[in-house]
């Protein structure tokens, strides 16, 4: 899997490199997304590009709304 905190920042139009705290926050969300996908499907059986796309879009969307909750 190739989603990184910096790739999330690029999707959001934010400058990179990220601060240490933002990088840790995004990485936590990436890990959680992968965990949830893995609970339902065998990640190894899925196309890695598809998993990366879903994780990137999910984390970016979560980041867009994280502070409005």
C-alpha positions in Angstrom: 0.0 0.0 0.0 1.3 3.4 -1.0 -0.9 6.0 0.8 1.2 8.3 2.9 0.3 11.4 5.0 2.0 13.5 2.3 -0.2 12.0 -0.4 -3.3 12.9 1.7 -1.9 16.5 2.0 -1.5 16.8 -1.8 -5.1 15.6 -2.3 -6.2 18.3 0.1 -4.1 20.9 -1.6 -2.0 21.4 1.6 1.7 22.1 1.5 4.2 19.4 2.3 6.0 18.3 4.2 3.5 18.2 7.0 4.1 19.0 10.6 4.9 16.1 12.8 1.5 16.2 14.4 -0.5 16.4 11.1 1.6 13.6 9.7 0.9 11.4 12.8 -2.8 12.3 12.6 -3.1 11.4 8.9 -1.1 8.2 9.4 -3.4 7.1 12.2 -6.4 7.6 9.9 -4.7 5.7 7.1 -4.0 2.8 9.5 -7.6 2.8 10.7 -9.0 2.8 7.1 -6.7 -0.2 6.2 -7.8 -1.9 9.4 -11.5 -1.5 8.6 -11.0 -2.7 5.0 -9.1 -5.7 6.3 -11.9 -6.6 8.7 -14.2 -7.1 5.8 -11.9 -8.3 3.0 -8.5 -9.9 2.6 -6.5 -6.9 1.6 -3.9 -9.1 -0.2 -6.7 -10.3 -2.5 -7.7 -6.8 -3.6 -5.9 -4.7 -6.2 -3.5 -2.5 -4.3 -4.2 0.5 -6.5 -7.9 0.2 -5.7 -7.2 -0.1 -1.9 -4.9 2.9 -2.1 -7.5 5.0 -3.9 -10.3 4.1 -1.4 -8.0 4.9 1.6 -6.8 8.2 0.1 -10.3 9.4 -0.7 -11.7 8.2 2.7 -8.9 9.9 4.7 -9.0 13.1 2.7 -12.7 13.3 3.2 -12.3 12.6 6.9 -9.7 15.3 7.1 -11.9 17.8 5.4 -14.6 17.3 8.1 -12.4 16.4 11.1 -12.6 19.8 12.8 -16.3 20.4 12.2 -17.6 17.6 14.4 
